[in-house]
Amino acid sequence: MPTLLVKNISHLAPGMSADVIAIDRSQLGLSGTQRDPLAALVMCGPFKADYSYINGRQIIGSSEFRHTDVESLLAKHQTVMDRIYSQ
């Protein structure tokens, strides 16, 4: 069996790196996906993640960003798009 060169991955435990999402499949964008939930995540959308943890840090909780100023990001994105479309 191959040995991982990175030692803080491969299982969930304190001190380990982890990226995890939780998605409520009863939302409209995922309707009818109970038979193949993995395919639903790849093929369907848009949908909201209910919870997201990246490297053990909560990013999304109760479908809302926890540590991100979404309004500021949207404004920056609009500025970039305005520049692109004005060319």
C-alpha positions as CSV (number, residue, x, y, z in Angstrom):
1,M,0.0,0.0,0.0
2,P,1.4,3.5,-0.9
3,T,2.5,5.7,2.0
4,L,1.2,9.2,2.2
5,L,3.9,11.9,2.3
6,V,1.6,14.3,4.1
7,K,0.9,13.1,7.7
8,N,-2.1,15.3,8.6
9,I,-4.7,13.8,6.2
10,S,-6.6,10.5,5.7
11,H,-8.9,10.5,8.7
12,L,-10.9,12.8,11.0
13,A,-9.3,13.4,14.3
14,P,-8.0,16.5,16.3
15,G,-5.0,18.1,14.6
16,M,-5.8,16.6,11.2
17,S,-6.7,18.6,8.1
18,A,-10.3,18.1,6.9
19,D,-12.6,19.5,4.3
20,V,-16.2,18.5,4.8
21,I,-19.6,19.7,3.4
22,A,-23.1,18.9,4.5
23,I,-26.0,19.4,2.1
24,D,-29.7,19.1,2.6
25,R,-30.9,17.2,-0.4
26,S,-34.6,18.2,0.1
27,Q,-33.9,21.7,-1.5
28,L,-35.5,22.4,-4.8
29,G,-32.2,22.3,-6.8
30,L,-31.6,18.7,-5.7
31,S,-35.2,17.4,-6.1
32,G,-35.3,13.8,-7.1
33,T,-31.6,13.0,-6.3
34,Q,-32.2,10.4,-3.5
35,R,-31.2,7.6,-5.8
36,D,-27.7,8.9,-6.7
37,P,-26.6,11.7,-4.3
38,L,-23.0,11.8,-5.6
39,A,-24.1,12.4,-9.2
40,A,-26.6,15.0,-7.9
41,L,-23.7,17.0,-6.4
42,V,-21.9,16.9,-9.7
43,M,-24.7,17.3,-12.2
44,C,-27.4,19.4,-10.4
45,G,-27.3,23.0,-9.3
46,P,-27.3,25.6,-8.1
47,F,-27.7,24.5,-4.6
48,K,-26.6,25.7,-1.2
49,A,-24.2,23.9,1.2
50,D,-25.7,23.9,4.7
51,Y,-22.3,23.4,6.4
52,S,-18.7,23.6,5.0
53,Y,-15.5,23.1,6.9
54,I,-12.2,23.7,5.1
55,N,-9.0,22.6,6.9
56,G,-11.1,22.2,10.0
57,R,-12.4,25.8,10.0
58,Q,-16.1,26.4,9.5
59,I,-16.7,28.5,6.4
60,I,-20.5,28.0,6.0
61,G,-23.0,27.4,8.8
62,S,-26.8,27.2,8.4
63,S,-26.3,28.0,4.7
64,E,-24.5,31.3,5.5
65,F,-20.9,32.3,5.1
66,R,-19.4,32.7,8.6
67,H,-16.2,34.7,8.0
68,T,-16.7,36.3,4.6
69,D,-18.0,39.7,3.6
70,V,-20.2,38.5,0.8
71,E,-21.4,42.0,-0.2
72,S,-17.8,43.2,-0.6
73,L,-16.9,40.2,-2.7
74,L,-19.9,40.8,-4.9
75,A,-18.9,44.4,-5.4
76,K,-15.4,43.5,-6.3
77,H,-16.7,40.9,-8.8
78,Q,-19.0,43.4,-10.4
79,T,-16.1,45.8,-10.8
80,V,-14.0,43.1,-12.6
81,M,-16.9,42.2,-14.8
82,D,-17.6,45.8,-15.7
83,R,-13.9,46.1,-16.8
84,I,-14.1,42.9,-18.8
85,Y,-17.3,44.0,-20.6
86,S,-16.1,47.5,-21.3
87,Q,-13.2,46.2,-23.5
